[in-house]
Amino acid sequence: MSGKIKILFFVFLSFLGMNAQRNQSSPTPTPKLVVGIVVDQMRWDFLYRYESKYSNGGFRRLLSQGYSFSNVMIDYVPTVTALGHTSIYTGSVPSIHGIAGNDWTDRETGKNVYCTTDASVKGISASSEKIGAHSPHNLWSTTITDQLGMATNFRSKVVGVSLKDRASILPAGHNPTGAFWFDEGTGNFVTSSYYMNELPQWLKNFNAQNWGEKLVANGWTTSLPKVRLTTCRGNSFWGVQKPQPFLTITWQQIMPRRKESSERHRSEIH
């Protein structure tokens, strides 16, 4: 009897092992499209401060159906566009990825260096080389977009698009399909010879529609009346228990508290 139990138990374990292997061998579904969006000057708490204003899609969908990383920190200074974008897409810091700011002073030459300026390339359809001559040549490390390309044997298409050159170029990494940024002189999106020698036809068609002029023709304003955006949900971090006018707490209110705390600490020591 005990022999039969052992055999049955062995068969049961074998069955579990086969199922485990079958589950491990089944292909993991991968997304067809990944979109990375960085919003300048949008603090993490804004996601909750304005939560009542959201529609069912957009941020509300990301918060309810996505995964919110609420305790992620990459230590870097200063908090400017190029440095922040690069740290996000490399998961690293300036001493490793090489982007120390929007611009910096080269210690060897004493000259100012803009983060993406590259004199070895030419602007494509740009109004000037200052606008068009850019590339990621100052970027030392790879980005998640670079890794995506390598993981798919460069079959993936990686495209960076932004109004700012640095916000388009640095997140797209070293070997993207393309990177395009806005030329304020012409109102068109442009690129450089680092990526291609001519704008693709779809972008030429887009530029021909003069969307920049159309969008600002009737003024640039908020989708909701501004009065509805001046109140927010209570934020216990600031000690606010009910909706208050936005940013009513000033540094003048905060600093005296720090001073009082410091004086109280000194008195306790003495």
C-alpha positions as CSV (number, residue, x, y, z in Angstrom):
1,M,0.0,0.0,0.0
2,S,2.8,2.4,0.9
3,G,4.4,1.6,-2.4
4,K,1.3,2.6,-4.3
5,I,1.1,5.9,-2.3
6,K,4.8,6.6,-3.1
7,I,4.1,6.0,-6.9
8,L,1.0,8.2,-6.9
9,F,2.9,10.9,-5.0
10,F,5.7,10.7,-7.5
11,V,3.2,10.9,-10.5
12,F,1.5,13.9,-8.8
13,L,4.8,15.7,-8.4
14,S,5.8,14.9,-12.0
15,F,2.4,16.4,-13.2
16,L,3.1,19.6,-11.2
17,G,6.5,19.8,-12.7
18,M,5.2,19.4,-16.3
19,N,2.6,22.1,-15.6
20,A,5.3,24.4,-14.2
21,Q,7.5,23.9,-17.3
22,R,4.5,24.4,-19.6
23,N,3.7,27.7,-17.8
24,Q,7.3,28.9,-18.0
25,S,7.6,28.0,-21.6
26,S,4.5,29.9,-22.6
27,P,5.4,33.2,-24.2
28,T,4.9,36.3,-22.2
29,P,2.7,38.8,-24.0
30,T,4.7,42.0,-24.9
31,P,3.1,45.3,-25.7
32,K,3.2,46.6,-29.3
33,L,3.5,50.2,-28.3
34,V,5.3,51.8,-25.4
35,V,4.9,55.6,-24.9
36,G,7.1,57.5,-22.4
37,I,5.8,60.9,-21.4
38,V,7.6,63.4,-19.1
39,V,5.7,66.5,-18.0
40,D,8.0,69.4,-17.0
41,Q,7.4,70.9,-13.6
42,M,4.7,68.4,-12.7
43,R,5.4,67.2,-9.1
44,W,4.2,63.7,-8.1
45,D,1.6,65.1,-5.7
46,F,-0.1,66.9,-8.6
47,L,-1.5,63.5,-9.7
48,Y,-3.6,63.5,-6.5
49,R,-4.0,67.3,-6.0
50,Y,-6.0,67.5,-9.3
51,E,-7.5,64.0,-9.3
52,S,-11.1,65.2,-9.1
53,K,-10.6,67.1,-12.4
54,Y,-9.5,64.1,-14.4
55,S,-11.7,62.4,-17.0
56,N,-12.0,58.6,-17.1
57,G,-9.0,58.2,-19.4
58,G,-5.5,59.8,-19.1
59,F,-4.1,60.1,-15.6
60,R,-7.2,58.5,-13.9
61,R,-6.7,55.4,-16.0
62,L,-3.0,55.3,-15.3
63,L,-3.6,55.5,-11.6
64,S,-6.5,53.0,-11.5
65,Q,-5.2,50.4,-14.0
66,G,-1.5,51.0,-14.1
67,Y,1.3,50.8,-11.5
68,S,2.3,53.8,-9.5
69,F,5.9,53.9,-8.3
70,S,5.5,56.2,-5.3
71,N,8.8,55.6,-3.7
72,V,11.3,55.9,-6.5
73,M,14.2,58.4,-6.2
74,I,17.2,59.1,-8.3
75,D,19.4,61.6,-6.6
76,Y,20.6,64.3,-8.9
77,V,21.0,68.1,-9.0
78,P,19.9,70.4,-10.6
79,T,16.4,69.5,-11.5
80,V,16.5,70.7,-15.1
81,T,15.1,69.1,-18.3
82,A,18.2,67.4,-19.8
83,L,19.5,66.0,-16.5
84,G,16.0,64.8,-15.4
85,H,15.1,63.2,-18.7
86,T,18.4,61.4,-19.0
87,S,18.3,60.1,-15.4
88,I,14.8,58.7,-16.0
89,Y,15.7,57.0,-19.3
90,T,19.0,55.7,-18.1
91,G,18.1,55.0,-14.5
92,S,21.4,56.5,-13.6
93,V,23.0,59.7,-12.4
94,P,25.1,62.5,-14.1
95,S,28.5,61.0,-13.0
96,I,27.6,57.9,-15.0
97,H,25.4,59.1,-17.9
98,G,27.4,62.3,-18.5
99,I,24.6,64.9,-18.7
100,A,25.3,67.4,-15.9
101,G,22.6,69.9,-16.8
102,N,21.0,71.7,-19.8
103,D,24.5,73.2,-20.2
104,W,27.7,73.2,-18.3
105,T,31.3,74.5,-18.3
106,D,33.9,72.2,-19.7
107,R,36.7,72.1,-17.1
108,E,39.4,71.5,-19.7
109,T,38.5,74.2,-22.2
110,G,36.6,76.6,-20.0
111,K,33.9,76.8,-22.7
112,N,30.1,76.5,-22.2
113,V,28.7,73.2,-23.5
114,Y,25.0,72.8,-24.4
115,C,23.9,69.2,-23.6
116,T,23.1,68.1,-27.2
117,T,25.0,70.6,-29.4
118,D,27.2,68.7,-31.9
119,A,29.2,70.6,-34.5
120,S,29.9,67.5,-36.4
121,V,26.3,67.2,-37.6
122,K,24.0,69.4,-39.7
123,G,20.5,70.5,-39.1
124,I,17.9,69.0,-41.4
125,S,15.2,71.6,-42.5
126,A,16.2,73.8,-39.5
127,S,16.2,77.6,-39.7
128,S,19.8,77.6,-38.3
129,E,22.6,75.3,-37.1
130,K,22.0,76.4,-33.6
131,I,18.5,74.9,-33.8
132,G,19.4,71.9,-35.9
133,A,22.9,70.7,-35.1
134,H,22.2,68.4,-32.2
135,S,22.8,64.7,-31.3
136,P,23.3,62.5,-28.2
137,H,27.1,62.5,-28.5
138,N,27.5,63.8,-24.9
139,L,25.4,60.9,-23.5
140,W,27.8,58.3,-22.1
141,S,25.4,55.4,-21.1
142,T,22.7,53.6,-22.8
143,T,19.0,54.3,-22.3
144,I,16.0,52.0,-22.0
145,T,15.2,52.9,-25.6
146,D,18.7,51.7,-26.6
147,Q,18.1,48.5,-24.7
148,L,14.8,48.0,-26.4
149,G,16.5,48.2,-29.8
150,M,19.2,45.7,-28.8
151,A,16.6,43.3,-27.3
152,T,14.8,43.1,-30.6
153,N,17.8,43.0,-32.8
154,F,17.0,46.6,-33.8
155,R,13.6,45.6,-35.3
156,S,11.8,48.0,-32.9
157,K,11.2,51.6,-34.0
158,V,12.2,54.2,-31.4
159,V,11.2,57.8,-32.0
160,G,11.8,60.8,-29.8
161,V,9.5,63.9,-30.2
162,S,9.4,67.1,-28.2
163,L,9.3,70.8,-28.5
164,K,12.7,70.9,-26.9
165,D,15.7,69.4,-28.7
166,R,17.1,67.9,-25.5
167,A,13.8,66.4,-24.4
168,S,13.6,64.6,-27.8
169,I,17.2,63.5,-28.2
170,L,18.3,62.3,-24.8
171,P,15.4,59.9,-24.0
172,A,15.6,58.4,-27.6
173,G,19.2,57.3,-26.9
174,H,22.0,56.6,-29.3
175,N,20.4,54.6,-32.1
176,P,16.8,55.6,-32.5
177,T,14.8,55.5,-35.7
178,G,14.6,59.3,-35.4
179,A,14.4,62.3,-33.1
180,F,12.4,65.4,-33.9
181,W,12.1,68.8,-32.2
182,F,10.3,72.1,-32.8
183,D,11.9,74.9,-34.6
184,E,10.4,78.2,-33.3
185,G,11.8,80.1,-36.3
186,T,9.6,78.1,-38.8
187,G,7.0,76.4,-36.7
188,N,8.1,73.1,-38.0
189,F,9.6,69.9,-36.5
190,V,13.2,69.3,-37.6
191,T,16.0,66.9,-37.0
192,S,19.7,66.6,-37.7
193,S,22.0,64.6,-40.0
194,Y,22.9,62.3,-37.0
195,Y,19.6,60.6,-37.7
196,M,18.8,61.1,-41.4
197,N,19.6,63.3,-44.4
198,E,16.0,64.2,-45.1
199,L,12.8,64.5,-43.2
200,P,10.4,61.6,-43.8
201,Q,7.4,62.4,-46.0
202,W,4.9,61.9,-43.2
203,L,6.6,64.7,-41.2
204,K,6.8,67.0,-44.2
205,N,3.1,66.5,-44.6
206,F,2.5,67.3,-40.9
207,N,4.7,70.4,-41.0
208,A,2.7,71.6,-44.1
209,Q,-0.5,71.7,-42.0
210,N,0.9,74.6,-39.9
211,W,-0.5,73.1,-36.7
212,G,1.5,75.5,-34.5
213,E,-0.3,78.6,-36.0
214,K,-3.6,76.9,-35.8
215,L,-3.3,75.9,-32.1
216,V,-2.4,79.4,-31.0
217,A,-4.7,81.3,-33.4
218,N,-7.5,81.7,-30.8
219,G,-5.2,81.9,-27.8
220,W,-3.6,79.2,-25.7
221,T,-5.7,78.5,-22.6
222,T,-6.6,75.7,-20.2
223,S,-9.2,73.1,-21.1
224,L,-11.1,73.9,-17.8
225,P,-11.8,77.5,-16.5
226,K,-8.9,78.6,-14.4
227,V,-11.1,79.2,-11.4
228,R,-11.8,75.4,-11.3
229,L,-8.1,74.7,-11.2
230,T,-7.3,77.0,-8.2
231,T,-8.7,74.6,-5.7
232,C,-7.4,71.1,-5.0
233,R,-7.9,68.1,-2.9
234,G,-6.7,68.2,0.7
235,N,-3.0,67.4,1.0
236,S,-2.0,66.1,4.5
237,F,1.7,66.6,3.6
238,W,1.1,70.3,3.8
239,G,-1.3,70.0,6.7
240,V,-4.3,70.9,4.6
241,Q,-7.4,69.0,5.6
242,K,-9.8,70.5,3.0
243,P,-9.6,72.1,-0.5
244,Q,-7.6,75.3,-0.4
245,P,-6.5,77.9,-3.0
246,F,-3.5,76.4,-4.8
247,L,-0.1,77.2,-3.3
248,T,-1.4,79.3,-0.5
249,I,1.4,78.1,1.8
250,T,4.4,80.3,1.3
251,W,8.1,80.0,2.2
252,Q,7.6,82.8,4.7
253,Q,5.1,80.6,6.5
254,I,7.4,77.6,6.5
255,M,10.7,79.2,7.4
256,P,9.6,80.7,10.7
257,R,8.6,77.2,11.8
258,R,12.0,75.9,11.0
259,K,13.6,78.8,12.9
260,E,11.4,78.2,16.0
261,S,12.2,74.5,15.9
262,S,15.9,75.3,15.7
263,E,15.8,77.8,18.6
264,R,13.8,75.3,20.7
265,H,16.4,72.6,19.9
266,R,19.3,74.9,21.0
267,S,17.5,75.8,24.3
268,E,17.0,72.1,25.0
269,I,20.7,71.5,24.5
270,H,21.7,74.3,26.9
